[in-house]
Amino acid sequence: MIRRVAHPGRGFTQGLITDDGMVYESTGRYGVSALCRYPLGASQVEQRAEVPAEFFAEGICRVGEVIWQLTWQERTALKWDAASLELTGRLPFNREGWGLCAAGDYLVTSDGSSELVRRDPQTLEPQAVLHVRCAGQRVQGLNDLAWSAGTIWANVAGTHYLAGIDPDSGEVTDVVNARKAGERHIGDAQAIMNGIAALPARGEFLLTGKGWRSIRHVRLKLARDMAAPGRVLGGLAR
């Protein structure tokens, strides 16, 4: 871990991205979901846009001047203006919404299963389904997503593990145990790691979780012995 910085608002984090020193965060739960923006390291949220109460907000990504925000079970994606955080549109979405990242000229979404979906960045129409496996077994619980140096990184729901995924084959190429970057919330089972944002430096990310007091700036130590990742994620396979 490189450093810890403040986590303004300490919301029910569902999505995290960073852009030119600014952090955009999606927080969930019905009636209190929001899209927030603040400088990295700030103690307070600079701007907060309330999500309509009928939606449970999930993952986010930025495409040009647009921020896409998924919703959990409402099968709707929200379109925001990145500068003003004004809600400018809604699109139908064909799955549950969990994680979302921009991967070059397409988007990738997760729904908590072992499948990732490649999508058009303007219409969110599905283009292909990627079946994620580690050592031949499907990996369930793919949640918040980030794109870094040609690899899709997924927070595996309910765990401290991050999986690096080949965007063409769906094979897990790296697993990182981020337990040391976690926070202890005794008695709060929902205070789990959820929020991964890629930084410009290769291998560096921001990590946080639901209600965490801080955001962790980390440099991932990648696993190269693929027998170990196979053992780690084998218990998560279905």
N, C-alpha and C positions, 0 to 999 in steps of 0.2 A: 504494500500500500504506500502511495506517495504522500497523500495528505487527506485530511477531513475538512469539509467546509459545511456551512450552515445549510439546513434543509428548510427553507421558508414555508410556513403554513403546515408542514408535517401532515399532509393529506393522505388519503387512501390511494397511494400511488399506483397507477395502472399503465402509464407510458411516460417515457423520458427521452428527449432529444436535446442536442446542443448545437448552436450555430453562431459562430463568430463571437464567442464569449457569453452568449445568452443561453439560458436554459428554458425550454418549454416543457411543461409537465401536465399530464392529464391525470385528474383524480376522479375516483369513482364514487359509487353509491347513489341510489335514487334520491332525487331532491337536493343533493349537494354536489353533484358532479360539476367539474370546472376544467377550463383550460387556463393555465397560468404561465406567466413569463417573468423572469428575473435574471439579473446578471449572476454568473457563477460566483459564489462566495457571499452573495448578499444575504442579509438577515431578514429581509422582508420581500414579499411578492411585489413586483413593480406593477403588474397588470393582471387582473383576473376576470375571465369571462364565464358567466354562469351558463351551464348546459341546461336545456329544457328539462323540466322535472321528470318527464316520462322516460328519460334515457339514463342508463348506467354507462358512463364513459369508460373507454378502454384505451388501446394503443394509439399512438400518433406518429406522423412523419411529415416532413416538409417537402413539397415539390414546387420549386420556384417561389411564387408569392402566395401559395396555398398551403395550409396545414389541413391534412386529413385526420379525422378522429373517428375511430370505430366505436360502436356501442355494443354492449354485451349480447343481449338476447333480442334486441329490437330490430335486427336485420336492417339497420340503417347506418350509413356513414355520414358524418357531418363535415361540411366544408367551411373553413374559416379563412379570412384574410389574414396573412401572417403579420402585416404591419399594424393593423387596427384591432385584431382579434374580434372582428365582426363576423357573425354567422351569416354566410352568404348562400348556403344551399344544403340540400340533403339528397343522398342517392340511396337507392335500394341496394342491399348487400345480401348475398346468398348463403351466408353461414353465421354462426356466432362470431363476434369480434373479440379477439384477445390482443395479440401483438401485431405490430405493423412497422415496416422499415422500407426505405427507398434503397433499391439496389441497382444503381446505374440507370438504365432506361426502363425499368419496371419496378413494381412494388411487390413485397412479400407479406402475406398475412398468416397468422396462426389462429387456431380455435381451441387450443387446449388438448388436441389430439396429437397423433404422430405425423400429421400431414401439414405441409405448408403449401400455400397457393400463390402462384405468380399471377400478377394482375396488371392491367393497363393503368398507367399513372393518372390518366385523365378521367376515365369512366369507371375504374375499379372492376371492370369485367374480367372474369377469370380467364387465364391463358393456359395454365398447366398446373398440375398437382404434383408436388414433390413428396415422396414417402421417405421419412427420415429414419435411418437405421444406424445402429451401432453394433459392430461385431455380428451382423446378420439379424439383429432383433430390433423391432420397432421401438422408438423412444416416445413415450406419451408425455403429456404435460407441457408441450412447447408453448411458451407464454410470450413475454415481451421480447422484441427482436431488435437487433442492431446490425448494420452492415459495415464491415471494416476490411479493407485490403482484399476484396474478392471473396470474403467469407461471411456467411450469415451466422450471427451469434444469437443464441436463444437462452433465456432464463428458463430453467426447468422448474415448473410450478411447484411450490411447497418445499423446495430444496435450496441448498447453497450452491448448486452446480450450474455452470454455464457450459453450453455445448457449441462448439464451432462446427458448422455444417457446410459441406461442399454444395454450392448452389446448382450444380449440374446433376450430380449423382444422388444427392440426399444423404450421403455417408457422413457420419460424424468423424471429423478429422482430429478434433481436440476436445478434451474435457478439462475444465478448471474447477477446483473446489475453492469457492470464495468464502468459506466459513469464517476465516480470519478477518474478513472485511465486514462481517455482519454485526448486528446489534442484538443485545439480549433484552427481551421484553417479557419478563417473567409474568406468566398468567395471561398473556395476550397471544392466542394461537394465530391470529390473523396478521400479526406484525411480521410478515415474511418478506424476503427479498423479492422485489418486483420493480424493475426500472433499470435499464441498461442503455447507455448512450455512448457511442463511439466518439473519441477525440481524434484530432488530426494525426497525432503521433502514433505510429504503428504499435498495436498491442496495448494502448492506453484507453481506458473507459471510465465513465462515471457509473457508479452503482448506488442504488438506494432501495428503500423498502417502504411498506405501508406504515405510516406513522413514525418513521425513523427520525431521529434528531439531526442526522447529518447525511451528507452525500459523500461517498468515498471516491476519491480519484486514485485509480489503481493501474498498475502495469501487470498484465496477466502473465503468469508463468505457464507456458504451454506444455502439455503432455505429449511426448513423442513415442512412448511405448504404448501401442494401441491395445495391448492386452489389458492394461490398467483401466482405460475408459470402458472397455467391454465389461469388466467386472463391476465398475461403478454404476453404469446405466442398465445393466442386466436386470436389476431388481425393479426398474421402472418400466420395463417392457411389458407389452400385453400381446 
